[in-house]
Amino acid sequence: MTDLAETSDRELLAAHCSGDPDAFGELFRRHKDRMWAVALRTTRDPEIAADAVQDGFISAFRRADSFRGDAQVTTWLHRIIVNACLDRLRRIKPTSELPEYDLADRHDVHGSTVIRLDVQEALGKIPEGQRLALTLVDMQGLPVAEAAEVLGVAEGTIKSRCARGRTALAELLRDKHGDGYTGET
């Protein structure tokens, strides 16, 4: 392939499977930041997220020929990364607490930082399925259908998990800040 930057993801994956030594590197370059964000929001731990992204991309590199083409390459990568995150999280002792990290931009005003921390804390208290659905749909902006493919569930399941998750988050935030919680400090 001559110009990898203008080649589609599908063509890059096909080129990788055909032996192009640079094709997968371009896929990695295009998607590493988004996959890192998914992993960090899924695991809530930078070290675990880094390991999961590495595991996921290695798995994708080795099993690229298993891509059936039913979905977009990004959807396929999302699923691999989320599964790598879940595998990493399962290896952690269930009694250990995941550390809290301030993911807010250091230029945020105080109120935005407090809100982000409150939402992060609340996300940690809702069921994993709801947290993953909300992370993919509301935070990463994936369409419901794509989030369903990534998590291997029906679209209706994603919709209900998001609805239940939003309700649970609202209740947790109201409990913390009172009935008048608007997200403003």
N, C-alpha and C positions, 0 to 999 in steps of 0.2 A: 504494500500500500504506500502511496506516495504522500498524501496529505491527510494525516490521521485526525487533525483538528476538525476537518470538515466531513469526516466519515460518521455515519450513524452508529449508535450503540450496537444495534443488531449486526451491522457489517463488521464492526470491530470484534465482536464476540466470535463471529464466523471466521474472521481472519486469524484470531488467536487459535481457534480449533484447527485451522489449516496450517499452523506453524509460524505465523508472523510473530517475531520476538518482541515487537513494540506495541502491538494492538492492546493487550491487556493493561499495559502501563498507561495508555491513554484513557481507558475506562476507569482505572484507579484514580488518575488525576482529575477526571470529570466529577467523580462521585464520592471521593473520600471525605470531603467536608460534610456533606449531607448525611453520609453513613455514620460519621463521627457524632453528629448531632443526635441522630436516632439512638445510637448506642449510649450516649451520655444520658439522654432523657430516660432511656429504658433501665439502665443500671443505676443511675445516680451516683456513680463513682468513676472518676477519670481513669484510674488504673484498670479497673474491670472493663470499662468501655474500650480502652486502648487495646487490651488483649482480645476482646470480642471482635473489634474491627479487624485486627490482624488475622484472627482465626477465620473470620468470615471471608475476607478477601483471598486468603490462601485456599479455602474450600472452594470458592467460586473459580479461582484459577485452575485448580485441579479437576473440577467437575463441570467445566464450561460446556462440555459436550452433552451434559444432561439438560441443558436449557432447551425446552421444547418449542419456545416461540409463542406460547399461548398468551403470554403477558409481555409487558415492556421489560427491558433489561433492568431498569431501575426497580421495578416491582420485584423481580427475581432477586436482585441484590438486597433490597430491603428485607425480604423474607429470610435470606441467608444470615444477614447481620442480626436481625431480631432473634433468630434461633440460636445464634452463637452467644448472644447476650443471655438468653434464658438458660443455656447450657452452663455458662459461667456462673450465673446466679444460683443455680441448683447445687453447684459444688461448694458453696459457702455454707457454713454451719447455720442451721435455721435460727439459732439463738443469738447470732451476732447481729448487731445493729449496723445498718449501712450508714456510713458517715454522711453528714449534711455538708453540702458545699454551696457557696454563694455563686450562683451561675449568672448573676446580674452583671450587666456591663458596668465597669467601674466608673463610668461617666453618668450613670443613672442618678437621679435625685433620690434623696432618702426615702421618700414615699414609694417610689417604684421598687426600690430594693426590698423594702418591708413587704410589699405585696408579692413580689416574686418568691421571697422566702416563705411567706404564708401559704402560697399556692403549692410550692414544692413540698412543704410539710404535709399539707392536706393530700397531695397526690400519693405520698408514701403511706397514707392510711386507708386508701380505697383498694378494692381487690385488683390483683394484677391484670386481669382481663380488661377491666375498665380503664386502668391506668395506661395500658398499651394502646387501646383504641383511641383514647383521648390524645395521647402523645402523637400518634400517626395522623389523626384527622384534624385536631384542633391546633397542635403545635407545629407539625411538619407540613400541614396543608394537603395531605393526600386525599384524593376523592374516596368516598366510602367503599366503592367497588375495589379500588386498589388496596386499601387497608385490609379489606376482607381477604384478598389474595395473599397479602403478606402474612397475615395471621392464620390463614387456612380455615376461615370460618365463613358463614353466610353473611351477605350484606345486612340482612335484618339483625343478625347478632351484633354487628358493629354498631348499627343504629341504636339498638337497645342498650349496649354497653356504654356508648357515649351519653345517652340520655340519663341512664342511671348514675354514671360517673359524674356528670355535670350536677345532678341533683345532690349527690353525696358531697361533692366539693362545696356547693353553695351552703349546705347544712353545716359542714365543718367550719367554713369561714364565718358563718353567722354565729356559730357557737363561740368562736374565738373573739369576734368583734361586736357581737350583739345583733339585734334584728335590723338595725339601720346600716349594716355593712354595705358599702358601695364600692369598696376597693380603694377608697381615698383615705389618706391619713391626715 
